[in-house]
Amino acid sequence: MSVQIGNIELGEFPLLLAPMEDVSDPPFRYVCKQNGADMMYTEFISSEGLIRDAAKSRQKLDIFEYERPIGIQIFGSDIEHMREATEIASQVNPDLIDINYGCPVKNVACRGAGASLLQDIDKMVAMTKAVVEATHLPVTVKTRLGWDDNTKNVYEVAERLQDVGIKALTIHGRTRSQMYKGFADWTLIREIKKNPGIKIPIFGNGDIDSPQKAAAWRMEYGVDGMMIGRAAIGYPWIFREIKHFFNTGEFLEKPTIAERVDVCRTHLEKSIEWKGPKTGVFEMRRHYSNYFKGIDHFKEYRMKLVTASTFEEINEILFEVADNYSAEMA
Ligand SMILES: Cc1cc2nc3c(=O)[nH]c(=O)nc-3n(C[C@H](O)[C@H](O)[C@H](O)COP(=O)(O)O)c2cc1C
């Protein structure tokens, strides 16, 4: 059965690219979309930043037609400001607005935004209602199991947020105090799926990093789809690999070195196109080691890649990488 968020049809068991600050920008989203991500989100955007018209927040509103369906994710601690930010974000016409109630990092959660709303569900509900009322678009939420081990309140959160009109909920199977440590536990996510009162799609998130795990957890937890974050960094093929495994029960061949080089180059091109030559080259540096993870003696090439300063230089090095490794990877 096809999963639906408002009027957005996502097909059966969609795979979503997780919003990731400093990662899921348009260049990265481009390569994830090419490789099968069914829905994507922007990096989180500060409601305060949007209202102040801060350049960084504004830039994150850039979305492209080929990315659809795409959601803009916002966060904040002030209900009125979240309402205003929703209006601003809606003007660029994304497919949906997503609210971040999951971010655990101090300068977000300790300023009353992100996961900290898990400590004040009444406020979270009021904020969500304000966002839903401020836009004609579907509103979704991304959150965690709860603040800490003693307050895993996401079951109640799911019911109450559905009541005020959210159209889908993504749950990262960790608490705020876990940050990114330990393992994601999806048990409570299954409980929510079993709640007969819950009608909206529930997406599981946390630690999906292989087709086998995706297939096993799909069966075990009964979610409507999955959101994938870290496993897609430097490996956007994860989406198509999981889909292929679902459809055939067989593993897709891993990308060849030539494919890795191609996708890495596309990522760089898009990065330059969107950010300009200087920032585009600079911000791409964090990605090279991810694209070529597991390749013997890559260190030397990595050094070259992160010190080169123009597309032409980097492209030369990428050709060398392809030449050098293709024989041994074949
Ligand atoms: C570098 C990084 C940045 C992130 N930024 C965001 C963000 O902007 N908004 C958000 O909701 N979650 C953010 N997250 C959390 C991810 O969306 C996701 O919930 C988490 O990584 C668990 O999924 P995974 O195990 O598939 O990575 C971020 C995670 C990472 C690693």
The ligand as an ORCA input file, in Angstrom:
! r2SCAN-3c Opt
* xyz 0 1
  C      25.994     15.312     11.000
  C      24.569     15.150     11.456
  C      23.703     16.233     11.393
  C      22.372     16.096     11.784
  N      21.521     17.160     11.641
  C      20.183     16.977     11.880
  C      19.232     17.986     11.558
  O      19.570     19.062     11.044
  N      17.930     17.741     11.818
  C      17.504     16.547     12.367
  O      16.300     16.349     12.570
  N      18.382     15.570     12.663
  C      19.686     15.749     12.416
  N      20.559     14.712     12.638
  C      20.024     13.414     13.066
  C      19.700     12.527     11.864
  O      18.669     13.094     11.084
  C      19.269     11.115     12.306
  O      18.134     11.226     13.126
  C      20.350     10.389     13.078
  O      21.619     10.534     12.473
  C      20.040      8.897     13.237
  O      19.889      8.278     11.983
  P      21.090      7.393     11.317
  O      21.490      6.360     12.324
  O      20.480      6.819     10.083
  O      22.200      8.362     11.049
  C      21.891     14.848     12.287
  C      22.788     13.779     12.366
  C      24.104     13.904     11.954
  C      25.016     12.713     12.035
*
